[in-house]
Amino acid sequence: MNLREWLEATSINGSNITSGERERRKAERAAVLKRADTSMNTLRNAHSRGNMGRDLATRMEAATKGTSAEFKLLDQMPELRETEAA
């Protein structure tokens, strides 16, 4: 999943989200942000600009491994598939 999908999957706002699910998402998101050494503001800025650095994307991929919403570097940056295949 790319950054937009990850932000939607970990969103704590919404009328159909129960309080238990909200707390689970909040805890999981906080743990991911700590492991990735980043903040929600940084991710929101990257999303609004439409791009993010490869270093941040790599850290996010490693930090989300094994979570309910796994970020994938190649989903965010599909142009890397061509360079890795070559």
Buried (B, 14 or more C-beta within 10 A) or exposed (E): BBBEBBBEBBEEEEEEEEEEEBEBBEEBBEEBBEBBEBEEEBBEEBBEEEEBEEEBBBBBBEBBEEBEBBBBBEBBBEEEEEEEEE
